[in-house]
Amino acid sequence: MLPRAAARALKGRPALSPSHAASTSRWIRHYANRPPKKPSPFESERSNIANKDRTWKPSQPLNFNTGKTAYSRRKEGSTESKNTSQNADYSKGQVEFDAGASPGRNMGAQHGGARPGVTEGVKVEPGSQEMYSKSQEGFNSPQSPQSNIAPTSESPSQPLPDLRQGIPSTFDAEFGAAAADTKPAPRSVSVSEDAEREPPSAAGGSGGGREGSELPKSAYETSVDRRRNRVANYSYLMGAILGVVGAIYLGRDWENEEEEKAHPEAPSGWGLMLMYDRARARLSSQMGYYTEPTFPKLLPDLDPAPPYTLVLSLEDLLVHSEWTREHGWRTAKRPGVDYFLRYLSQYYELVIFTSLPSTSADPVIRKLDPFRVVMWPLFREATRYENGEYIKDLSYLNRDLSKTILVDTKPSHAKLQRQNAIILPPWTGQPNDRNLVALIPFLEYIATMGITDVRKALGSFEGQDIPTEFARREAKAREAFNAQLAADRAKRPKHSASSWLMGALGLKGGGQGLIVGEQSAAEGFEQGKMLSDQIRERGMKQYEVMEKEIRENGEKWLREMAEEEKKLQEEQMKSMKSGMVGWFGGKKE
């Protein structure tokens, strides 16, 4: 089937003769020289930009006026018959198809429109090649390589690009400049159509619009922008109204006499300054939630009230913490701190007041005082925050300030009650430190001698080291006591009948007077002991009793306290569970 169809197709098609082949090649050249279809203005502009030749041009353009083009000759002989002689005449009319031309001339003629690879040519008229070579100076004679690459006077020399970092892009040079050349200059919108009026510059103008336009800015606002501006204006207005109303409400008179007494600097009454003072007082009371201590009474009421209260700092007074790369955080207990706390616990209500948070300070206090010798621990939540500092305000302790002493290492902690404070140098971990223990005799004297106002006693040591000065004063008092005792003994007789009789009956002569421990103060005086010495002996005996009880029953006390804490935690967990079940509507056990 297929061979039969192929034979039929070959049979109906005549063979090509040489003359027919020549006419075919002429038809191909005729189709190639047809004038192109006229493009649209938009396509013409785009093709000009894209196909713009940016190669080097000679100083003079090519001259193609030496003869008629092939297209014009074909047009003139279109009415003649299409045969071999006509094809020959057609080829003779084209200079670029000169059969006798050299290869160099043929290649040079390509710039005028010849196609490469065409060997047909016609006879060239004398002088045509000479005219062509004169029109282009670059083809007058063979040029050397140096002259070909040398810059011309019309083409300024430019440095070659550095290709070590990659080939530079030429997109902007080829298309960007062309688009900039063909793009028309922007024109501003002119509503008045005033041709003589110059458009405003882009930097600014009288119109105040976008990019120096004469239109106002409102002309470029959308409906969404106008709505947003309207909402913003209403918000500003409502904020101002609420601010005025709030200021008037905060500046109102006090509601009761208690509030007015609590703020004597801002009494009730009409007036801008009075309203301002009351508003400021109310705002400060609201801010006090973040700067004031947690409770107005940091310590509970006790009946009877303790005679004296000793407030101790924790950091760098009782312990010292430091961090090293080898061991991390380590906390050291100051030498003599156990003796200090246990000895003074018989005279004072001990309170540890630290500026550290409870989460970090509570474990340290539990390790420092496992037997709860210190009655009350207070943490950062109980301090006052002012100007970036934590202040220990003793007025919130719910204790008499005339019987309260604060021992600290930072003066800023006691800036509100400086007359109640003893400031010691901070302890940095020295193992042979004795400054804390040396303070015991003075504190013992304050508590046992019935000082009515500790602030006056502390004021007498202003600017001096209290342990050293107190030891000096005590030594001076001891000298006076010994001298008085010697004088009294010299005046009294050594033996008398009454004293001998009372001694035989086992009775002590003289009035009993003040009893210190197991004997009276008069008996101690007879033995050459000052009252402070007798009190110290009694205190040492009580301290020894306490130490004995701790050694014998300390482990038992610790177990009991651990069981109590565990029981308390279980009760709290049970109450929490019952509360959650009741919240979800379950049945309580």
C-alpha positions as CSV (number, residue, x, y, z in Angstrom):
1,M,0.0,0.0,0.0
2,L,2.8,2.4,1.0
3,P,5.0,1.8,-2.1
4,R,2.1,2.4,-4.4
5,A,1.2,5.7,-2.8
6,A,4.9,6.8,-3.0
7,A,5.0,5.9,-6.7
8,R,1.8,7.8,-7.4
9,A,3.3,10.9,-5.7
10,L,6.5,10.8,-7.7
11,K,4.7,10.3,-10.9
12,G,2.6,13.4,-10.6
13,R,5.6,15.6,-9.7
14,P,7.8,16.8,-12.7
15,A,11.5,16.6,-12.5
16,L,13.4,19.8,-11.8
17,S,15.4,21.2,-14.7
18,P,18.5,23.4,-14.3
19,S,16.6,26.4,-15.4
20,H,13.8,25.6,-13.0
21,A,16.4,25.3,-10.2
22,A,17.8,28.7,-11.1
23,S,14.4,30.2,-11.0
24,T,13.8,28.6,-7.6
25,S,17.0,30.1,-6.2
26,R,15.9,33.5,-7.6
27,W,12.5,33.0,-6.0
28,I,14.3,32.4,-2.6
29,R,16.3,35.6,-3.0
30,H,13.1,37.4,-4.0
31,Y,11.4,36.2,-0.8
32,A,14.3,37.2,1.3
33,N,14.3,40.7,-0.2
34,R,10.7,41.3,0.4
35,P,10.0,44.5,2.4
36,P,9.0,43.6,5.9
37,K,5.6,44.0,7.3
38,K,5.1,47.4,8.8
39,P,4.9,46.9,12.6
40,S,2.7,48.8,14.9
41,P,4.1,51.9,16.7
42,F,4.4,50.0,20.0
43,E,6.2,47.1,18.4
44,S,8.5,49.4,16.5
45,E,9.5,51.3,19.6
46,R,10.1,48.1,21.6
47,S,12.2,46.5,18.8
48,N,14.2,49.7,18.4
49,I,15.1,49.5,22.1
50,A,15.8,45.8,22.1
51,N,17.8,45.7,18.8
52,K,19.6,49.0,19.1
53,D,23.2,48.3,17.9
54,R,25.8,49.5,20.4
55,T,28.8,48.3,18.5
56,W,31.6,50.6,17.4
57,K,30.7,52.8,14.4
58,P,33.1,54.5,12.0
59,S,33.1,58.2,11.7
60,Q,31.4,58.1,8.3
61,P,28.4,55.9,7.4
62,L,28.4,53.4,4.6
63,N,27.5,54.7,1.1
64,F,25.1,52.5,-0.8
65,N,24.3,55.0,-3.5
66,T,26.7,53.5,-6.1
67,G,24.0,51.7,-7.9
68,K,20.5,50.4,-7.7
69,T,19.7,47.7,-5.2
70,A,18.6,44.3,-6.1
71,Y,15.1,45.1,-5.0
72,S,14.7,48.1,-7.3
73,R,16.1,46.1,-10.3
74,R,13.7,43.3,-9.6
75,K,10.8,45.7,-9.4
76,E,11.7,47.2,-12.8
77,G,12.0,43.9,-14.5
78,S,8.9,42.4,-12.9
79,T,6.9,42.4,-16.2
80,E,9.6,40.5,-18.1
81,S,9.5,36.8,-18.5
82,K,11.1,34.6,-15.9
83,N,13.9,32.8,-17.6
84,T,17.6,32.2,-17.2
85,S,18.7,35.4,-19.0
86,Q,16.6,37.5,-16.7
87,N,18.2,35.8,-13.7
88,A,21.6,36.7,-15.1
89,D,20.7,40.3,-15.5
90,Y,19.3,40.4,-12.0
91,S,22.6,39.1,-10.6
92,K,24.6,41.6,-12.5
93,G,22.8,44.5,-10.9
94,Q,24.1,43.6,-7.4
95,V,27.5,44.6,-6.5
96,E,27.8,42.2,-3.6
97,F,27.5,39.2,-6.0
98,D,30.5,40.1,-8.0
99,A,32.0,36.8,-9.2
100,G,35.4,38.2,-9.6
101,A,35.6,39.8,-6.2
102,S,38.1,38.6,-3.7
103,P,37.1,36.9,-0.5
104,G,38.1,40.0,1.5
105,R,35.8,42.2,-0.7
106,N,33.0,39.8,-0.4
107,M,33.4,39.8,3.4
108,G,33.5,43.6,3.5
109,A,30.4,43.8,1.4
110,Q,28.4,41.9,4.0
111,H,28.1,45.0,6.1
112,G,26.0,46.4,3.2
113,G,23.5,43.7,3.3
114,A,24.9,40.5,1.5
115,R,24.3,37.1,3.0
116,P,27.2,34.9,3.9
117,G,27.8,31.8,1.8
118,V,26.4,33.3,-1.6
119,T,28.9,32.8,-4.4
120,E,26.8,34.3,-7.3
121,G,28.0,37.7,-8.4
122,V,28.0,40.2,-11.3
123,K,30.5,42.4,-12.8
124,V,31.4,45.3,-10.6
125,E,31.6,48.7,-12.2
126,P,34.9,50.4,-12.1
127,G,35.4,52.7,-9.1
128,S,32.6,51.2,-7.0
129,Q,34.9,49.3,-4.7
130,E,37.1,52.4,-4.5
131,M,34.2,54.5,-3.5
132,Y,33.2,51.9,-0.9
133,S,36.7,51.8,0.6
134,K,36.9,55.6,0.7
135,S,33.6,55.8,2.6
136,Q,35.1,53.7,5.4
137,E,38.6,54.6,6.5
138,G,39.0,51.3,8.4
139,F,39.0,49.4,5.1
140,N,41.5,51.5,3.2
141,S,44.5,49.2,3.9
142,P,45.4,46.3,6.1
143,Q,45.8,47.4,9.7
144,S,48.1,46.0,12.3
145,P,46.8,44.4,15.5
146,Q,48.1,47.3,17.6
147,S,46.2,49.8,15.5
148,N,43.0,47.7,15.6
149,I,42.9,47.6,19.4
150,A,44.2,51.2,19.9
151,P,41.4,53.6,21.0
152,T,40.3,56.3,18.5
153,S,39.9,59.9,19.1
154,E,36.2,59.6,18.9
155,S,36.0,56.7,21.4
156,P,37.5,57.7,24.7
157,S,39.7,55.1,26.4
158,Q,38.1,53.4,29.4
159,P,39.8,50.9,31.8
160,L,39.0,47.3,31.1
161,P,36.9,45.5,33.7
162,D,38.5,43.3,36.3
163,L,37.3,39.8,35.3
164,R,38.9,38.1,38.3
165,Q,35.8,38.7,40.4
166,G,33.4,37.6,37.6
167,I,32.0,39.0,34.4
168,P,30.2,42.3,35.0
169,S,26.6,42.6,33.9
170,T,25.9,44.8,30.9
171,F,22.1,44.7,31.2
172,D,21.8,48.3,32.4
173,A,24.2,49.6,29.7
174,E,22.3,47.8,26.9
175,F,18.7,48.3,28.0
176,G,18.6,50.7,30.9
177,A,20.2,53.6,29.0
178,A,18.1,52.9,25.9
179,A,14.9,52.9,27.9
180,A,16.0,56.1,29.7
181,D,16.7,57.7,26.3
182,T,13.3,56.8,24.8
183,K,11.2,57.3,28.0
184,P,9.6,60.8,28.0
185,A,10.3,63.1,30.9
186,P,7.6,62.9,33.6
187,R,5.1,65.7,33.7
188,S,3.3,66.8,36.7
189,V,-0.5,67.0,36.8
190,S,-1.7,70.5,36.2
191,V,-5.4,71.0,36.8
192,S,-5.4,74.6,35.5
193,E,-3.7,73.6,32.2
194,D,-1.5,76.6,32.5
195,A,1.3,76.1,29.9
196,E,3.3,79.1,30.9
197,R,3.5,78.1,34.6
198,E,6.5,75.9,35.4
199,P,5.8,72.7,37.3
200,P,7.1,72.5,40.8
201,S,10.3,70.7,41.5
202,A,10.4,67.2,43.1
203,A,12.2,68.5,46.2
204,G,9.2,70.6,47.2
205,G,6.7,73.1,46.0
206,S,3.7,75.2,46.8
207,G,1.3,72.4,46.3
208,G,2.5,70.1,49.0
209,G,1.4,66.9,47.2
210,R,3.3,63.8,46.4
211,E,6.6,64.2,44.6
212,G,6.1,68.0,44.3
213,S,2.7,67.8,42.7
214,E,0.3,70.8,42.8
215,L,-2.5,68.7,44.3
216,P,-2.9,68.7,48.1
217,K,-2.0,65.6,50.2
218,S,-5.7,65.0,50.7
219,A,-6.1,64.2,47.0
220,Y,-4.0,61.1,47.5
221,E,-5.8,59.8,50.6
222,T,-8.1,56.8,50.2
223,S,-11.3,56.2,52.0
224,V,-9.5,53.9,54.4
225,D,-7.0,56.6,55.3
226,R,-9.7,59.1,56.0
227,R,-11.5,56.6,58.2
228,R,-8.4,55.8,60.1
229,N,-7.7,59.5,60.6
230,R,-11.2,60.1,61.8
231,V,-11.0,57.2,64.3
232,A,-7.7,58.5,65.6
233,N,-9.1,62.0,66.1
234,Y,-12.0,60.6,68.0
235,S,-9.7,58.5,70.1
236,Y,-7.6,61.5,71.0
237,L,-10.7,63.5,71.9
238,M,-12.0,60.7,74.1
239,G,-8.7,60.3,75.8
240,A,-8.5,64.0,76.6
241,I,-12.1,63.9,78.0
242,L,-11.3,60.8,80.1
243,G,-8.1,62.3,81.4
244,V,-9.9,65.5,82.6
245,V,-12.7,63.5,84.2
246,G,-10.2,61.1,85.9
247,A,-8.2,64.1,87.3
248,I,-11.3,65.6,88.7
249,Y,-12.3,62.2,90.3
250,L,-8.9,61.7,91.8
251,G,-8.9,65.2,93.2
252,R,-12.2,64.9,95.0
253,D,-12.4,65.4,98.8
254,W,-11.5,62.6,101.2
255,E,-14.4,60.2,101.9
256,N,-13.9,59.9,105.6
257,E,-11.8,61.3,108.4
258,E,-9.4,58.4,108.5
259,E,-8.2,59.1,105.0
260,E,-7.9,62.8,105.7
261,K,-5.8,62.1,108.8
262,A,-3.6,59.7,106.8
263,H,-2.8,62.5,104.3
264,P,-2.3,65.7,106.3
265,E,-0.4,67.3,103.4
266,A,-3.5,67.2,101.2
267,P,-6.5,68.4,103.2
268,S,-10.0,68.5,101.8
269,G,-11.3,71.7,100.1
270,W,-11.8,73.4,96.8
271,G,-8.9,74.6,94.8
272,L,-6.7,73.5,91.9
273,M,-3.6,72.9,94.1
274,L,-5.6,71.0,96.8
275,M,-7.2,68.8,94.1
276,Y,-3.7,68.2,92.6
277,D,-2.3,67.2,96.0
278,R,-5.2,64.8,96.7
279,A,-4.9,63.3,93.2
280,R,-1.1,62.9,93.7
281,A,-1.6,61.2,97.1
282,R,-4.2,58.8,95.7
283,L,-1.9,57.9,92.7
284,S,1.1,57.4,95.0
285,S,-1.0,55.1,97.2
286,Q,-1.9,53.0,94.1
287,M,1.8,52.8,93.1
288,G,2.6,51.8,96.6
289,Y,1.3,48.3,95.7
290,Y,4.5,47.8,93.8
291,T,6.9,49.7,96.0
292,E,5.6,49.3,99.5
293,P,6.0,46.2,101.7
294,T,3.5,43.4,101.2
295,F,1.7,43.9,104.5
296,P,1.3,46.9,106.8
297,K,2.3,44.8,109.7
298,L,5.2,42.5,109.0
299,L,5.3,41.0,112.4
300,P,2.3,39.7,114.4
301,D,1.0,41.2,117.6
302,L,2.4,39.5,120.7
303,D,1.1,39.7,124.3
304,P,3.2,40.4,126.2
305,A,5.3,42.3,123.7
306,P,9.0,41.4,123.5
307,P,11.2,43.8,125.4
308,Y,13.7,44.3,122.6
309,T,13.8,43.3,118.9
310,L,17.1,42.7,117.0
311,V,16.9,42.8,113.2
312,L,19.8,41.1,111.4
313,S,20.8,41.2,107.8
314,L,21.7,37.9,106.0
315,E,24.0,38.6,103.1
316,D,27.6,39.5,104.2
317,L,26.7,39.6,107.8
318,L,25.7,36.1,108.8
319,V,26.8,34.3,105.6
320,H,28.8,35.1,102.5
321,S,28.1,33.6,99.0
322,E,30.6,33.6,96.1
323,W,30.8,31.9,92.7
324,T,33.9,30.2,91.3
325,R,34.5,28.3,88.1
326,E,35.7,25.2,90.0
327,H,32.9,25.0,92.5
328,G,30.1,27.3,91.3
329,W,28.0,29.0,94.0
330,R,29.1,28.3,97.6
331,T,27.8,29.8,100.9
332,A,30.0,30.1,104.0
333,K,28.7,30.6,107.6
334,R,30.4,33.4,109.5
335,P,32.6,32.3,112.5
336,G,30.7,32.4,115.8
337,V,27.2,32.9,114.1
338,D,25.7,30.0,116.1
339,Y,26.9,31.4,119.4
340,F,25.8,34.9,118.4
341,L,22.2,33.8,117.6
342,R,21.7,31.3,120.5
343,Y,23.2,33.6,123.1
344,L,21.2,36.7,122.2
345,S,18.0,34.8,121.7
346,Q,17.5,34.9,125.5
347,Y,17.4,38.7,125.4
348,Y,16.0,39.7,122.0
349,E,13.3,38.8,119.6
350,L,15.5,37.8,116.6
351,V,14.4,38.7,113.1
352,I,16.4,38.0,109.9
353,F,15.6,40.7,107.3
354,T,17.1,40.2,103.9
355,S,16.7,41.9,100.6
356,L,17.0,38.6,98.7
357,P,13.9,36.9,97.3
358,S,12.3,34.2,99.5
359,T,13.0,31.5,96.9
360,S,16.8,32.0,97.2
361,A,17.1,33.1,100.9
362,D,14.7,30.7,102.6
363,P,16.9,27.5,102.0
364,V,19.9,29.4,103.3
365,I,18.1,30.4,106.5
366,R,16.9,26.8,107.0
367,K,20.5,25.6,106.8
368,L,21.8,28.4,109.0
369,D,19.2,28.0,111.8
370,P,17.7,24.5,111.7
371,F,16.4,24.7,115.3
372,R,14.4,27.9,114.6
373,V,16.2,30.1,117.1
374,V,15.3,33.1,114.9
375,M,11.6,33.7,115.3
376,W,10.8,35.6,112.1
377,P,12.4,35.6,108.6
378,L,11.6,38.5,106.3
379,F,12.5,38.7,102.6
380,R,12.5,41.1,99.7
381,E,8.7,41.2,99.6
382,A,8.9,43.1,103.0
383,T,11.2,45.8,101.7
384,R,10.4,49.2,100.3
385,Y,11.6,49.9,96.7
386,E,12.8,53.4,96.2
387,N,15.1,54.9,93.5
388,G,16.4,51.5,92.5
389,E,17.2,50.4,96.1
390,Y,15.6,48.0,98.6
391,I,15.1,49.8,101.9
392,K,14.3,48.1,105.2
393,D,11.6,50.2,106.7
394,L,11.4,49.4,110.4
395,S,8.2,51.2,110.8
396,Y,6.3,48.3,109.2
397,L,7.6,45.8,111.8
398,N,4.8,46.5,114.2
399,R,7.3,47.0,117.0
400,D,8.4,49.9,119.2
401,L,11.3,51.7,117.4
402,S,12.8,52.8,120.7
403,K,13.4,49.1,121.5
404,T,14.4,47.9,118.0
405,I,18.0,47.6,116.7
406,L,19.0,46.9,113.0
407,V,22.4,45.3,112.3
408,D,23.3,45.6,108.6
409,T,26.3,46.0,106.2
410,K,24.7,48.6,103.8
411,P,23.8,52.1,104.9
412,S,21.2,52.4,102.1
413,H,19.2,49.6,103.8
414,A,18.7,51.7,106.9
415,K,18.4,55.2,105.3
416,L,14.9,55.7,106.8
417,Q,15.9,54.8,110.4
418,R,19.6,55.5,110.6
419,Q,19.5,56.1,114.3
420,N,18.3,52.5,114.9
421,A,21.1,50.9,112.8
422,I,24.5,49.5,113.5
423,I,26.5,49.3,110.3
424,L,29.3,46.7,110.2
425,P,31.9,46.2,107.5
426,P,30.8,43.3,105.2
427,W,32.3,39.9,105.8
428,T,34.0,38.5,102.7
429,G,34.8,35.0,104.0
430,Q,37.8,35.4,106.4
431,P,37.9,32.4,108.7
432,N,39.4,34.3,111.7
433,D,36.8,37.1,111.8
434,R,35.6,38.1,115.3
435,N,33.7,41.4,114.6
436,L,30.2,39.8,115.0
437,V,31.0,38.0,118.3
438,A,32.7,41.2,119.6
439,L,29.3,43.0,119.3
440,I,27.6,40.6,121.9
441,P,28.7,42.5,125.1
442,F,27.2,45.8,123.8
443,L,23.9,44.2,122.8
444,E,23.8,42.3,126.0
445,Y,24.3,45.5,128.0
446,I,21.5,47.2,126.1
447,A,19.0,44.4,126.8
448,T,20.0,43.8,130.5
449,M,20.4,47.3,131.8
450,G,16.8,48.4,130.9
451,I,17.7,51.1,128.3
452,T,14.5,53.0,127.6
453,D,15.5,54.2,124.2
454,V,18.2,52.4,122.2
455,R,18.5,55.3,119.7
456,K,20.1,57.4,122.4
457,A,22.6,54.7,123.3
458,L,23.5,54.1,119.7
459,G,23.9,57.8,119.1
460,S,26.6,58.0,121.8
461,F,28.7,55.7,119.6
462,E,28.2,57.8,116.5
463,G,31.3,57.6,114.1
464,Q,33.1,55.0,116.3
465,D,33.6,51.3,116.3
466,I,31.1,50.0,118.8
467,P,32.9,46.9,120.1
468,T,36.2,48.7,120.6
469,E,34.6,51.8,122.2
470,F,32.4,49.7,124.4
471,A,35.3,47.7,125.6
472,R,37.2,50.9,126.5
473,R,34.3,52.3,128.4
474,E,33.8,49.0,130.3
475,A,37.4,48.9,131.3
476,K,37.2,52.4,132.6
477,A,34.1,51.6,134.6
478,R,35.8,48.5,136.0
479,E,38.7,50.6,137.3
480,A,36.2,52.9,139.1
481,F,34.3,50.0,140.5
482,N,37.4,48.3,142.0
483,A,38.5,51.6,143.5
484,Q,35.1,52.1,145.1
485,L,35.1,48.5,146.4
486,A,38.5,49.0,148.0
487,A,37.3,52.1,149.7
488,D,34.2,50.5,151.1
489,R,36.2,47.5,152.4
490,A,38.6,49.9,154.2
491,K,35.7,51.6,156.1
492,R,33.9,48.5,157.3
493,P,35.2,46.4,160.2
494,K,36.6,43.0,159.4
495,H,34.5,41.1,162.0
496,S,31.4,41.9,164.1
497,A,29.2,39.9,166.5
498,S,26.1,40.1,164.3
499,S,27.9,38.9,161.2
500,W,29.5,36.0,163.2
501,L,26.0,35.0,164.5
502,M,24.3,35.1,161.1
503,G,27.1,33.1,159.6
504,A,26.9,30.4,162.3
505,L,23.1,30.1,161.6
506,G,23.7,29.9,157.8
507,L,22.1,33.3,157.0
508,K,23.5,36.0,154.7
509,G,23.8,39.4,156.1
510,G,22.6,42.6,154.6
511,G,19.6,43.2,152.3
512,Q,19.1,40.8,149.4
513,G,18.4,43.6,146.9
514,L,18.7,42.7,143.2
515,I,19.0,38.9,142.6
516,V,21.2,37.9,139.6
517,G,21.1,34.2,139.1
518,E,21.6,32.3,142.3
519,Q,23.0,35.2,144.3
520,S,22.2,38.8,144.9
521,A,24.0,41.6,143.3
522,A,25.5,42.7,146.7
523,E,27.2,39.4,147.1
524,G,28.6,39.7,143.6
525,F,29.9,43.1,144.5
526,E,31.6,41.7,147.5
527,Q,33.3,39.1,145.3
528,G,34.6,41.9,143.0
529,K,32.1,41.3,140.2
530,M,30.4,44.1,138.4
531,L,26.7,43.9,137.6
532,S,27.6,43.3,133.9
533,D,29.9,40.4,134.9
534,Q,27.1,38.8,137.0
535,I,24.6,39.1,134.1
536,R,27.2,37.6,131.7
537,E,27.7,34.6,134.0
538,R,24.0,34.0,134.2
539,G,23.7,34.3,130.4
540,M,26.5,31.8,129.9
541,K,24.8,29.3,132.1
542,Q,21.6,29.6,130.2
543,Y,23.5,29.3,126.9
544,E,25.1,26.1,128.2
545,V,21.7,24.7,129.1
546,M,20.4,25.4,125.6
547,E,23.4,23.8,124.0
548,K,23.0,20.7,126.1
549,E,19.3,20.4,125.1
550,I,20.2,20.8,121.4
551,R,22.9,18.1,121.7
552,E,20.5,15.7,123.4
553,N,17.2,16.4,121.6
554,G,18.3,18.1,118.4
555,E,17.7,15.1,116.1
556,K,14.4,14.5,117.7
557,W,13.3,18.1,117.2
558,L,14.4,18.0,113.5
559,R,12.3,14.8,112.9
560,E,9.3,16.3,114.5
561,M,9.5,19.5,112.5
562,A,9.9,17.4,109.3
563,E,6.8,15.4,110.1
564,E,4.9,18.6,110.8
565,E,5.9,20.1,107.5
566,K,4.9,16.9,105.7
567,K,1.6,16.7,107.4
568,L,0.9,20.4,106.5
569,Q,1.8,19.8,102.9
570,E,-0.6,16.8,102.7
571,E,-3.4,18.9,104.2
572,Q,-2.8,21.6,101.7
573,M,-2.8,19.1,98.8
574,K,-6.0,17.6,100.1
575,S,-7.7,20.9,100.3
576,M,-6.5,21.8,96.8
577,K,-7.9,18.6,95.4
578,S,-11.2,19.0,97.1
579,G,-11.4,22.6,95.8
580,M,-10.8,21.4,92.2
581,V,-13.3,18.6,92.5
582,G,-15.9,21.0,93.9
583,W,-15.2,23.4,91.0
584,F,-15.9,20.8,88.4
585,G,-19.1,19.7,90.2
586,G,-17.7,16.4,91.6
587,K,-18.6,14.8,94.9
588,K,-16.3,15.7,97.8
589,E,-15.0,12.9,100.0
